[in-house]
Amino acid sequence: MKVLIACEYSGTVRDAFIKRGHDAISCDLLPTDVPGPHYQGDVLDILGEGWDLMVAHPPCTYLSTAGVGWFNEERYGEKARERKRLRIEALAFLRNLYDAPIARVAVENPVGFVSTMWRKPDQIIQPWHYGHEATKATCLWLKGLPKLTPTKIVGRGEFLVCKNGKRGAKWNWGLPPSKDRWKIRSKTFQGIADAMAEQWSL
């Protein structure tokens, strides 16, 4: 099966499909973090190259509700209006991936504006459904693919509570500052990647 993993530089999902014997390639504006088949460039340029399946991880910077306060025009004025413009562009990019001429497509993103600006996801998964003691709600919009089935239910992981009462997953909030912190937070959990490769190898 010819598989495109869009907007992935980690190689995690790509390599999970390769291990199952598929012709898989990742694509991102960034180079791949680990050696393997990778197209560095705009994924829109290669959508029509006869893929059997695409798993896409479009950027969530302007689509996640994590920074919802930055869209407040009364407080942030032109910066907020610019973020709203970028949010519309991000959604258009996500929908271009979903509507690509590929029969089987999975698009993932965190809980955010996609559900209200487009449609609700077909499924919401968690790392703790797939063997990782961590909480990170991930939405899946599916075309021509079945929902993922949990492979190993474990604990939800530890949480941290801030002075203001906000609660977050320790694996995420507890990461020390570093130049690669954003990469660690965005990387697909291995158990989820393996489930995708196993269950979507149709």
Backbone as CSV, one residue per row, in Angstrom:
resi,resn,N_x,N_y,N_z,CA_x,CA_y,CA_z,C_x,C_y,C_z
1,MET,0.850,-1.187,0.000,0.000,0.000,0.000,0.892,1.246,0.000
2,LYS,0.531,2.231,-0.788,1.291,3.480,-0.884,0.691,4.483,0.108
3,VAL,1.489,4.853,1.115,0.978,5.636,2.245,1.731,6.959,2.378
4,LEU,0.986,8.045,2.517,1.553,9.367,2.756,1.236,9.797,4.187
5,ILE,2.273,10.163,4.927,2.084,10.709,6.270,2.377,12.198,6.178
6,ALA,1.325,12.991,6.133,1.457,14.422,5.893,1.750,15.189,7.182
7,CYS,2.611,16.190,7.049,2.954,17.068,8.171,3.576,16.280,9.323
8,GLU,4.488,15.388,8.984,5.206,14.622,10.009,6.701,14.693,9.739
9,TYR,7.461,15.106,10.760,8.917,15.139,10.671,9.540,14.098,11.595
10,SER,8.753,13.555,12.545,9.303,12.598,13.516,9.551,11.221,12.906
11,GLY,8.783,10.870,11.874,8.897,9.551,11.254,8.180,8.445,12.018
12,THR,7.490,8.782,13.105,6.870,7.769,13.958,5.794,6.971,13.232
13,VAL,4.839,7.666,12.623,3.754,6.974,11.924,4.269,6.361,10.635
14,ARG,5.110,7.099,9.941,5.714,6.570,8.700,6.388,5.223,8.939
15,ASP,7.231,5.173,9.966,7.998,3.950,10.226,7.115,2.809,10.719
16,ALA,6.006,3.142,11.385,5.069,2.088,11.811,4.466,1.397,10.596
17,PHE,4.155,2.174,9.554,3.624,1.574,8.327,4.710,0.817,7.564
18,ILE,5.915,1.356,7.534,7.019,0.674,6.849,7.281,-0.688,7.482
19,LYS,7.210,-0.760,8.810,7.442,-2.027,9.508,6.413,-3.082,9.124
20,ARG,5.261,-2.646,8.655,4.228,-3.585,8.219,4.299,-3.849,6.709
21,GLY,5.381,-3.410,6.088,5.622,-3.732,4.685,5.069,-2.755,3.661
22,HIS,4.625,-1.579,4.125,4.035,-0.608,3.197,5.070,0.355,2.632
23,ASP,4.750,0.920,1.496,5.568,1.946,0.853,5.116,3.287,1.420
24,ALA,5.696,3.669,2.554,5.249,4.865,3.271,6.319,5.957,3.218
25,ILE,5.851,7.197,3.122,6.736,8.351,3.102,6.125,9.453,3.952
26,SER,6.960,10.167,4.692,6.487,11.323,5.450,6.753,12.581,4.639
27,CYS,6.059,13.653,4.996,6.216,14.922,4.289,6.052,16.062,5.285
28,ASP,6.959,17.029,5.214,6.862,18.200,6.081,7.768,19.284,5.510
29,LEU,7.538,20.522,5.950,8.433,21.609,5.569,9.792,21.446,6.244
30,LEU,9.805,20.725,7.378,11.042,20.448,8.101,11.645,19.133,7.621
31,PRO,12.940,18.944,7.798,13.545,17.642,7.477,13.091,16.589,8.482
32,THR,13.211,15.337,8.106,12.839,14.260,9.015,13.840,14.167,10.164
33,ASP,13.321,13.832,11.354,14.185,13.697,12.529,15.020,12.422,12.486
34,VAL,14.504,11.398,11.819,15.209,10.116,11.728,15.270,9.716,10.257
35,PRO,16.320,9.008,9.854,16.438,8.618,8.443,15.234,7.796,7.978
36,GLY,14.826,8.052,6.762,13.703,7.325,6.182,13.125,8.113,5.023
37,PRO,12.221,7.511,4.247,11.627,8.199,3.096,10.892,9.472,3.542
38,HIS,11.297,10.600,2.982,10.732,11.877,3.430,10.784,12.882,2.290
39,TYR,9.662,13.579,2.087,9.614,14.668,1.112,9.594,15.971,1.893
40,GLN,10.636,16.780,1.762,10.666,18.060,2.453,10.123,19.132,1.518
41,GLY,8.924,19.589,1.841,8.269,20.574,0.998,6.790,20.640,1.310
42,ASP,6.038,21.300,0.451,4.599,21.495,0.636,3.852,20.221,0.253
43,VAL,3.116,19.661,1.195,2.396,18.412,0.942,1.336,18.584,-0.151
44,LEU,0.825,19.796,-0.327,-0.193,20.013,-1.359,0.353,19.726,-2.747
45,ASP,1.678,19.790,-2.897,2.295,19.545,-4.207,2.299,18.073,-4.594
46,ILE,2.115,17.179,-3.618,2.233,15.738,-3.935,0.954,14.953,-3.611
47,LEU,-0.149,15.651,-3.347,-1.389,14.952,-2.981,-1.935,14.081,-4.102
48,GLY,-1.634,14.427,-5.337,-2.202,13.692,-6.473,-1.325,12.576,-7.007
49,GLU,-0.409,12.061,-6.218,0.546,11.070,-6.722,0.151,9.626,-6.444
50,GLY,-1.148,9.355,-6.422,-1.630,7.980,-6.381,-1.514,7.277,-5.042
51,TRP,-1.765,7.999,-3.962,-1.693,7.408,-2.619,-2.922,6.551,-2.336
52,ASP,-2.712,5.450,-1.622,-3.826,4.608,-1.181,-4.395,5.084,0.148
53,LEU,-3.551,5.730,0.939,-3.935,6.162,2.281,-3.094,7.358,2.680
54,MET,-3.722,8.309,3.373,-2.971,9.427,3.952,-3.385,9.609,5.405
55,VAL,-2.383,9.735,6.260,-2.595,10.139,7.651,-1.971,11.520,7.779
56,ALA,-2.779,12.514,8.143,-2.313,13.897,8.142,-2.342,14.504,9.543
57,HIS,-1.296,15.258,9.838,-1.159,15.922,11.135,-0.972,17.428,10.924
58,PRO,-1.978,18.129,10.389,-1.792,19.550,10.104,-1.515,20.352,11.370
59,PRO,-0.757,21.444,11.255,-0.420,22.260,12.433,-1.665,22.730,13.179
60,CYS,-1.567,22.713,14.508,-2.726,23.063,15.338,-2.577,24.424,16.015
61,THR,-1.505,25.163,15.688,-1.210,26.420,16.390,-2.418,27.342,16.467
62,TYR,-3.139,27.491,15.368,-4.271,28.422,15.329,-5.622,27.717,15.416
63,LEU,-5.606,26.393,15.512,-6.855,25.631,15.568,-7.165,25.096,16.962
64,SER,-6.152,24.986,17.804,-6.353,24.486,19.163,-7.002,25.555,20.035
65,THR,-7.733,25.116,21.039,-8.319,26.070,21.986,-7.334,26.444,23.092
66,ALA,-6.123,25.881,23.040,-5.130,26.153,24.088,-4.835,27.648,24.210
67,GLY,-4.806,28.368,23.088,-4.516,29.798,23.141,-5.715,30.650,22.790
68,VAL,-6.892,30.202,23.203,-8.132,30.880,22.809,-8.157,32.351,23.223
69,GLY,-7.507,32.686,24.334,-7.511,34.066,24.805,-6.865,35.038,23.839
70,TRP,-5.943,34.541,23.005,-5.239,35.418,22.070,-6.125,35.883,20.913
71,PHE,-7.342,35.332,20.811,-8.266,35.748,19.757,-9.184,36.895,20.209
72,ASN,-8.965,37.396,21.403,-9.777,38.479,21.967,-9.386,39.814,21.321
73,GLU,-10.242,40.318,20.420,-9.931,41.550,19.692,-9.929,42.776,20.594
74,GLU,-10.798,42.806,21.591,-10.843,43.963,22.485,-9.524,44.137,23.225
75,ARG,-8.904,43.012,23.555,-7.659,43.068,24.328,-6.418,43.147,23.442
76,TYR,-6.415,42.419,22.313,-5.204,42.307,21.507,-5.307,42.959,20.130
77,GLY,-6.476,43.503,19.813,-6.629,44.296,18.597,-6.191,43.609,17.321
78,GLU,-5.275,44.250,16.587,-4.843,43.761,15.288,-4.180,42.384,15.380
79,LYS,-3.465,42.119,16.467,-2.836,40.802,16.631,-3.893,39.702,16.686
80,ALA,-5.010,39.984,17.363,-6.097,39.003,17.444,-6.749,38.812,16.083
81,ARG,-6.924,39.909,15.338,-7.524,39.802,14.000,-6.616,39.003,13.064
82,GLU,-5.302,39.184,13.218,-4.362,38.430,12.407,-4.426,36.945,12.755
83,ARG,-4.551,36.625,14.037,-4.661,35.226,14.448,-5.940,34.603,13.892
84,LYS,-7.015,35.361,13.848,-8.262,34.842,13.291,-8.111,34.571,11.793
85,ARG,-7.381,35.446,11.102,-7.128,35.219,9.674,-6.299,33.945,9.473
86,LEU,-5.288,33.775,10.315,-4.444,32.590,10.223,-5.209,31.324,10.601
87,ARG,-6.172,31.460,11.488,-7.007,30.315,11.859,-7.838,29.850,10.665
88,ILE,-8.390,30.803,9.913,-9.170,30.459,8.717,-8.282,29.766,7.690
89,GLU,-7.044,30.247,7.529,-6.104,29.613,6.599,-5.750,28.199,7.054
90,ALA,-5.549,28.032,8.361,-5.200,26.709,8.902,-6.330,25.721,8.681
91,LEU,-7.571,26.175,8.858,-8.718,25.297,8.633,-8.838,24.931,7.159
92,ALA,-8.592,25.902,6.277,-8.656,25.630,4.837,-7.610,24.587,4.444
93,PHE,-6.414,24.684,5.039,-5.357,23.706,4.764,-5.786,22.320,5.232
94,LEU,-6.343,22.240,6.434,-6.812,20.960,6.971,-7.862,20.343,6.053
95,ARG,-8.794,21.149,5.592,-9.858,20.636,4.732,-9.323,20.231,3.359
96,ASN,-8.301,20.918,2.873,-7.672,20.510,1.610,-7.069,19.113,1.740
97,LEU,-6.508,18.822,2.899,-5.950,17.492,3.128,-7.069,16.453,3.156
98,TYR,-8.128,16.751,3.895,-9.244,15.807,3.993,-9.883,15.555,2.628
99,ASP,-10.008,16.609,1.821,-10.679,16.504,0.517,-9.743,16.061,-0.605
100,ALA,-8.518,15.683,-0.266,-7.549,15.256,-1.278,-8.091,14.069,-2.072
101,PRO,-7.623,13.879,-3.306,-8.085,12.755,-4.134,-7.469,11.430,-3.691
102,ILE,-7.713,11.087,-2.443,-7.205,9.865,-1.820,-8.399,9.183,-1.160
103,ALA,-8.595,7.910,-1.419,-9.801,7.221,-0.954,-9.872,7.098,0.564
104,ARG,-8.728,6.913,1.206,-8.712,6.706,2.649,-7.836,7.772,3.309
105,VAL,-8.465,8.556,4.164,-7.769,9.694,4.789,-8.117,9.763,6.268
106,ALA,-7.099,10.027,7.083,-7.300,10.342,8.495,-6.592,11.659,8.773
107,VAL,-7.323,12.612,9.320,-6.742,13.895,9.715,-6.872,14.007,11.228
108,GLU,-5.754,14.312,11.911,-5.795,14.424,13.362,-5.470,15.846,13.797
109,ASN,-6.072,16.240,14.920,-5.832,17.548,15.523,-6.356,17.504,16.948
110,PRO,-5.849,18.360,17.809,-6.395,18.390,19.171,-7.824,18.930,19.189
111,VAL,-8.471,18.816,20.312,-9.784,19.434,20.483,-9.625,20.934,20.249
112,GLY,-10.490,21.507,19.403,-10.329,22.923,19.095,-11.430,23.463,18.217
113,PHE,-11.047,24.410,17.365,-12.020,25.141,16.553,-12.549,24.340,15.371
114,VAL,-11.859,23.282,14.972,-12.294,22.519,13.795,-13.709,21.989,13.998
115,SER,-14.000,21.564,15.214,-15.326,20.990,15.495,-16.442,21.997,15.299
116,THR,-16.174,23.268,15.604,-17.221,24.288,15.484,-17.200,24.987,14.127
117,MET,-16.020,25.112,13.526,-15.916,25.827,12.255,-16.172,24.915,11.052
118,TRP,-16.046,23.607,11.257,-16.286,22.658,10.165,-17.274,21.594,10.617
119,ARG,-16.802,20.546,11.282,-17.696,19.513,11.798,-17.016,18.769,12.941
120,LYS,-17.823,18.054,13.704,-17.299,17.288,14.823,-16.457,16.122,14.298
121,PRO,-15.460,15.679,15.063,-14.625,14.562,14.614,-15.402,13.255,14.614
122,ASP,-14.896,12.297,13.873,-15.491,10.961,13.864,-15.129,10.189,15.125
123,GLN,-14.013,10.581,15.742,-13.528,9.846,16.906,-12.573,10.726,17.699
124,ILE,-12.551,10.539,19.018,-11.555,11.173,19.882,-10.824,10.060,20.620
125,ILE,-9.510,10.023,20.459,-8.708,8.973,21.083,-7.789,9.561,22.149
126,GLN,-7.261,8.698,22.999,-6.339,9.079,24.063,-5.127,8.144,24.048
127,PRO,-3.943,8.636,24.413,-2.773,7.747,24.504,-2.994,6.560,25.441
128,TRP,-3.790,6.783,26.511,-3.999,5.692,27.471,-4.909,4.589,26.920
129,HIS,-5.469,4.791,25.733,-6.188,3.721,25.029,-5.201,2.773,24.345
130,TYR,-3.937,3.221,24.211,-2.964,2.496,23.389,-1.651,2.248,24.132
131,GLY,-1.752,2.088,25.456,-0.599,1.655,26.230,0.275,2.718,26.843
132,HIS,-0.089,3.995,26.703,0.716,5.073,27.276,-0.038,5.731,28.432
133,GLU,0.569,5.791,29.595,-0.077,6.436,30.735,0.045,7.950,30.582
134,ALA,-0.789,8.488,29.723,-0.778,9.913,29.408,-2.145,10.302,28.866
135,THR,-2.506,11.559,29.087,-3.779,12.096,28.608,-3.510,13.183,27.576
136,LYS,-4.068,12.998,26.390,-3.967,13.987,25.312,-5.083,13.686,24.325
137,ALA,-6.222,14.349,24.494,-7.365,14.103,23.613,-7.006,14.488,22.179
138,THR,-7.151,13.530,21.279,-6.815,13.748,19.881,-8.014,13.398,19.008
139,CYS,-8.437,14.362,18.191,-9.591,14.166,17.324,-9.148,13.564,15.994
140,LEU,-9.982,12.685,15.456,-9.736,12.090,14.143,-10.936,12.354,13.234
141,TRP,-10.651,12.898,12.053,-11.658,13.028,11.008,-11.307,11.985,9.953
142,LEU,-12.197,11.058,9.719,-11.898,9.887,8.902,-12.694,9.868,7.600
143,LYS,-12.035,9.441,6.534,-12.685,9.251,5.241,-12.286,7.875,4.711
144,GLY,-13.256,6.990,4.585,-12.989,5.662,4.060,-12.220,4.755,4.998
145,LEU,-12.155,5.126,6.271,-11.414,4.341,7.258,-12.290,4.042,8.469
146,PRO,-12.068,2.888,9.120,-12.809,2.589,10.355,-12.214,3.351,11.537
147,LYS,-13.002,3.488,12.570,-12.479,4.079,13.801,-11.416,3.157,14.385
148,LEU,-10.455,3.758,15.059,-9.424,2.954,15.721,-10.007,2.266,16.948
149,THR,-9.589,1.038,17.165,-9.993,0.277,18.344,-8.865,0.332,19.371
150,PRO,-9.172,0.613,20.640,-8.121,0.622,21.671,-7.368,-0.707,21.699
151,THR,-6.073,-0.640,21.926,-5.240,-1.849,21.942,-4.783,-2.244,23.340
152,LYS,-4.645,-1.251,24.241,-4.199,-1.546,25.599,-4.601,-0.399,26.521
153,ILE,-5.649,-0.600,27.283,-6.121,0.427,28.213,-5.237,0.426,29.459
154,VAL,-4.686,1.594,29.781,-3.853,1.740,30.983,-4.336,2.959,31.763
155,GLY,-3.615,3.320,32.818,-3.980,4.496,33.610,-3.823,5.778,32.801
156,ARG,-4.467,6.829,33.265,-4.469,8.092,32.517,-3.236,8.952,32.782
157,GLY,-2.338,8.491,33.638,-1.124,9.253,33.903,-1.307,10.294,34.990
158,GLU,-0.203,10.904,35.380,-0.229,11.897,36.452,-0.655,13.264,35.924
159,PHE,-1.186,14.074,36.840,-1.610,15.431,36.503,-0.947,16.430,37.448
160,LEU,-0.769,17.647,36.969,-0.269,18.747,37.780,-1.383,19.765,37.944
161,VAL,-1.419,20.407,39.094,-2.427,21.436,39.358,-1.717,22.748,39.663
162,CYS,-2.054,23.792,38.910,-1.451,25.112,39.112,-2.129,25.846,40.274
163,LYS,-1.536,26.948,40.676,-2.091,27.750,41.774,-3.477,28.283,41.435
164,ASN,-3.731,28.521,40.139,-5.044,29.038,39.740,-6.093,27.936,39.609
165,GLY,-5.687,26.685,39.898,-6.626,25.569,39.847,-6.652,24.812,38.540
166,LYS,-5.960,25.327,37.512,-5.935,24.630,36.234,-5.153,23.326,36.372
167,ARG,-5.626,22.302,35.666,-5.067,20.958,35.782,-4.595,20.483,34.414
168,GLY,-3.393,19.941,34.353,-2.865,19.473,33.089,-2.043,18.211,33.243
169,ALA,-1.888,17.481,32.156,-1.138,16.231,32.170,0.334,16.502,32.476
170,LYS,0.895,15.722,33.383,2.283,15.931,33.793,3.251,15.725,32.642
171,TRP,2.986,14.752,31.758,3.911,14.490,30.644,4.067,15.724,29.774
172,ASN,3.039,16.577,29.758,3.023,17.766,28.923,3.485,18.989,29.722
173,TRP,2.750,19.326,30.778,3.061,20.508,31.562,4.387,20.377,32.307
174,GLY,4.806,19.145,32.575,6.016,18.945,33.342,7.296,18.901,32.526
175,LEU,7.182,19.084,31.208,8.377,19.056,30.366,9.257,20.270,30.670
176,PRO,10.554,20.068,30.841,11.441,21.209,31.092,11.576,22.069,29.844
177,PRO,11.872,23.347,30.003,12.061,24.221,28.836,13.212,23.714,27.971
178,SER,12.995,23.703,26.671,14.042,23.321,25.727,13.608,23.750,24.337
179,LYS,14.583,23.788,23.413,14.262,24.193,22.037,13.391,23.161,21.330
180,ASP,13.403,21.912,21.824,12.617,20.848,21.202,11.340,20.518,21.960
181,ARG,10.975,21.335,22.930,9.785,21.041,23.743,8.533,20.912,22.878
182,TRP,8.389,21.788,21.894,7.209,21.756,21.030,7.165,20.477,20.200
183,LYS,8.353,19.983,19.832,8.403,18.742,19.060,7.957,17.552,19.907
184,ILE,8.416,17.515,21.147,8.051,16.424,22.049,6.539,16.414,22.262
185,ARG,5.957,17.599,22.428,4.525,17.700,22.692,3.682,17.301,21.481
186,SER,4.222,17.498,20.281,3.418,17.232,19.077,3.620,15.828,18.514
187,LYS,4.634,15.116,18.988,4.943,13.799,18.429,3.825,12.791,18.716
188,THR,3.503,11.981,17.719,2.491,10.931,17.883,3.013,9.852,18.826
189,PHE,2.189,9.432,19.770,2.575,8.346,20.669,2.729,7.057,19.860
190,GLN,3.762,6.286,20.199,4.083,5.085,19.437,2.917,4.099,19.386
191,GLY,2.209,3.929,20.504,1.086,2.997,20.530,-0.014,3.380,19.562
192,ILE,-0.239,4.688,19.387,-1.242,5.163,18.434,-0.759,4.922,17.009
193,ALA,0.512,5.212,16.752,1.079,4.982,15.420,0.978,3.499,15.045
194,ASP,1.295,2.627,15.988,1.236,1.187,15.710,-0.191,0.744,15.438
195,ALA,-1.155,1.314,16.183,-2.564,0.964,15.964,-3.031,1.416,14.591
196,MET,-2.610,2.592,14.167,-2.966,3.077,12.836,-2.433,2.138,11.751
197,ALA,-1.159,1.764,11.889,-0.540,0.909,10.878,-1.180,-0.476,10.845
198,GLU,-1.518,-1.003,12.010,-2.111,-2.334,12.068,-3.555,-2.339,11.590
199,GLN,-4.351,-1.391,12.087,-5.779,-1.432,11.831,-6.172,-0.806,10.493
200,TRP,-5.320,0.039,9.943,-5.631,0.661,8.666,-4.862,0.041,7.510
201,SER,-4.201,-1.081,7.757,-3.517,-1.807,6.682,-4.550,-2.668,5.943
202,LEU,-5.405,-2.014,5.202,-6.523,-2.697,4.552,-6.097,-3.328,3.235
